[in-house]
Amino acid sequence: MNWLMNYLAGIPAPLQIGFGGLFALLVIGSILAVVLPKFKPGKWDDLKPRMQSWWVMCGLLIGALLLGWQAFTILFMYISYIALKEYLTLAPTRKEDRGVVLFAYLMVLVSYGAIWIDNYMFFLVTIPVYVFLASAVMMALTKRTDGYLATIGILQWGLIVCVFNLGHVAFLMRTPEAEVPMAGAAGLVFFLIFVTQFNDMAQYMWGKIFGRHKISPNISPNKTWEGAIGGFATTGVLFVVLAPYFTPLTFWPSVWIGATLPVLGFFGDITMSAIKRDLGVKDTSRLIPGHGGALDRLDSLMFTAPWYFHMLAYFALDRF
């Protein structure tokens, strides 16, 4: 018991408070999931399975953060693999492209290998440049040109959003502790994921309560202007208030990121919705009860992660 207490005492105070706040939100959400359907049957029925899944996902996240960058990198490598698998299972590819599809899966190992050896430049160019060129050549060698350009775009899009973009989350764990004295590298990561998912939930709740005017019924029929604006404002304020405890950002950079990050999350959501409408599916899988697949849950993070990472690199972090 003493070793556990000593270990917990070594966790930065902001991170301890963050974990406590997350636990409180999960408890409140679970209570609402029981109470709200009794007042308005049918409207809140999806909240209970959503909250049950949130408990599992938050447990995995906190466990990986506490175990360190190695465990977190392995977790996110697996998450990227699952997301890419969902995407390539749904996306139209040709039978002749099985070799390049296998190559795409292997690039998950290569990209996260760059994170493991802490080689930022290798990570930065591998998928956007060299994997893009190599996959194009491999597909040309199949000697079949029909659907060539479309398939190349499909593969590269999947690698960028599922592997490269999500890899930025794991690479934040390699931030030197001296650059983030308040909450450590784990605090940077926790804050990104928490704010991104809070934005999704805030938009969901504001939309459920006040939503009247649809943003794009053909793409995402549940998205409303009231929900989006309420979510943006709530998340932006939350970001600015908490940024001094979890990041080395000064006030005005935190205002800038707080104003733009929720919008990027929204863009990720509607972009993935457009892809699903094009493919004729509602959810990318049934992996996560109440949420759908990994892509359904990660769509916002795929857009916020690189933005948050590079804004931190520009304003505050010397490491990148």
N, C-alpha and C positions, 0 to 999 in steps of 0.2 A: 504493500500500500504506500509505503514511504517513497519508493521509486516512482510510483505513478504521480504522487503529489509533486515530487521534484520535477518530473517531466512536464506536467501541466504548468508549473510555475515558470518554466522556461519559455513558454509560449508568449509572444509579445502581447501586451495588454489590449491593443486595438483588435487583434485577432481573437482573443478570448471574448471580448465584448461583441465582436461580429458573430462569432459562433453562438453566443447567448441570444443575440437579437434574432438570428436565423431560427433558432429553436423556438423562440417566442412566436415568430410569424407562423411557423409550422403548426404550433398548438392552436393559435387563433384561427388559422385556415381550416384546421381539422374540425374545430367547433362549429365554424360557419358552414362547413360541408354537411353537418348534421342538422343544423338549425334552419338554414335558408330554404332547403327544399320543402320544409313543412309549411312555410308561408306562401311560397309560389312554386307548386309542384310543376315539374317539367323544365323550368327555367334554369335551375341550378343543379340538375341531376348529374352533370358531368364534373362537378366540383369534387365529389368524394373520391372517385378513382384518380383524379388529378393529384389530390393531396396525398393519397397513399403512395403514388409514384414519387412525389416530391420527397417524402421521407427516405426512400431508398436512394434516390439520386444524391441528396444532400449528405447522407451517410457515407456514400462512396467518395464524394468530393472531399469532405472533411478528413476522412481516413487517409486519403492519398496526400493531402496537404501536410498532415502531421507526420507522415512517414518520410517526406522529403522529395527532392527533385527526381530521384530515380523511380520511385513508385508512381509519382505523378506523370512522368514521361511515359512509362509503360501503360498507365491507364489511358492517357490521351492517344497514344499510338493505337490502342485497341479501339477506342472510340472513333478515330479517323478511319480505321479499317471497316468498322461496322457501317459508318456513314457512306463510305465509298461503295461498299457492297450493296447497300440499299439503292444508291443512285444508279449503279451500273446494272442492277437487276431490273430497274424500271426503264432505263434509257434504251432507245433503239440502237443496237449495234449489229454488225454483220457477223455471220458465222466465221468468216475468214479472219476476223479480228481477235480471235481467242488468244493468240500469242501476245498481242499488244495489251490486251486486257490483263493478262497475267503480269506483264511488265508493269502496268499501272499499280497492281497490288504490291509488287516488290518495291516500288518506289516509296511506299509507306515506310518500309524499313529503312530505306536510304535517307529519307528526309528526317525521320526521327533519330537516325544514327548521327546525323549532323548535330542535333540537339544534344545527344548523349555525349559526344566528344567536345561539345561547346564551341563549334565552329560556325559562327554566325554568317560569314560570307558564303560558305558552302551551302548553308541552308537557304540563304537569300536568293541564290541564282539557280539552284539545281532544278526545281520543278518549273519555275516560270521560263527558263531559257533552255537548259540542256535536255530535260525530259520532254519538253515540247518538241524540240528538234528531233530527238531520237525516236519518239513515237510517230512523228510524221514520216520519217524514213522507213521505219518498220512497216507502217501501213502501205507505203508505196511499194515495198517489196512483195506485198501480197499479189501485185499485178492486177488488182481489180479497182477500177476507178469510180464506179457508180457508188454514190453515197460517201465518197472519200472525204470531202471537205466537211460535211455534216458530222461524220463520225469523229474526225480530228477535234472539232469544236466541242463535241459532247465529252470526249475523254479529258481534254485539257480543262474544261470547266469543272468537271468532277474532281480532278486532282488539285486544282487551285482552291476550291472552297472547302473540300473535305479534308485535305491533307495540309496544304501550305498555309491556308488561313488559320485553321485550328492549331497548327503547329506553333503559331505565335503565342498561344496561351502557355504551352509547355515551356517555350524558350524564356518566358518571363521568370520561370523558376530558377534560371541560371543567373539572375541579377545578383551581383555582390551585395551581401547584407549591409556593408558599409554605406551603400547608396540609398538604402531604405531603412534607416535606423529605427523608425517608429514601429513598423509592422513586418518588416522583412519581405523577402521575395514572395512568400506564401500570402502575405497581406495584399500585395499587388494583384495576384491572381484571384484571390477570394473576392476582392473588391470589383474586379472586372466582371466575374461571373455573377456575383450578387446583383450588381447594378443592371446588367443585361437582362437577367431573368426577372428582376423587380420591374423593369420597364414593360416586359411582356405581361406580367400580372397586373400592373397598374392600368395598362391599356385595356386589358380584359375586364377589369372591375369597373373602370370609368365607362367603358362601352356598354356593359351590362346594365348599369344604373341609369346613365344619361344618354346613351347612344340613340340617335335619331337619323342622322344624315350619313348615308353610305359613302365611302371614299371611292371604291371601285367594285361594284357588285359582281361584275363578271370575273374578277380575279379572286377577291377575298370578301365574300358577302357579309361577314361578321365584323369587318373593320369599319368604324365610324369616325367622323371628324372629332366628335366629342371624346371618344375613347383615346384617339391618337394624341390630341392636344392635351388632355388631362394627364395622360401617361408621360408625355414629353416634359411637361411642367413639373410634375411630381418627381420624376427621376432626375431632372436637372438640378432641382433644389437639393435633393438627397445627395447627389454627387458632390456638389459644392460644399455642403456641410461636412461630409465625411472624408473628403479628399485629404485634408491636412493630417488625418490620423492613419491613412492607409498608403499615401503616396508622398513623394517629395515635391509635389507640384505647389507652386505659389498660387495666389488668389486668381489672377486673371487667366492664366492657362487652365485652371480648374473650371472657371466659368465657360471658357471656350469648349473644352471637352465635354462638360456637363450639358451644354446646349446642343452639341452635335452628335454625341454618342447615342442618345435615344432615337434620333432620326435615322442613324445608320442601322440600328436594330430593327426599326420599322421597315427600312428598305430591304433588309435581309428576309424579313417575314413575307413581304408581298412578292419578292422575287421568287422565293421558293414556292409560293402559292401559284404564281404564273406558270412555273415549270410543272407543277402537279396538274393544273388545268390542261396544259398542253398534252400531258401524258394520260389524262383521263382518270386520275386517282384522287381520292380524298386525303389519304394518309400514305406515307412512304412505306410503312409496315405497321404491325401491331405489337412491336417490341415493348412499348411503354404504355401501359393502360392509362386511358384518359388523355394521352398526348399524341399517340400514333407511333411513328418511328423516330430513330435518332435524328434524321434530317428535320423532322417536324419540330423537335425540341432545340436543335442547334442552329436553326436558320439565322436567327438574330446574332448569335455569337460568331458565326462565320463572317459577318460584316463588321461587328464591333471590335473583334480581337485585333486584327491588323491595325485598325485606326488607333485604338488605345495604345497599342505597343509603340507605334511610330510617333505618336504625339508625346508619349513619355520619353522616347529616345530623343526627340527634338528639344523638349522643354527641360528635361530633368536628369536623364540617365546618361552618364558618360560611357557606360559599358557598350552601348549599341550605337 
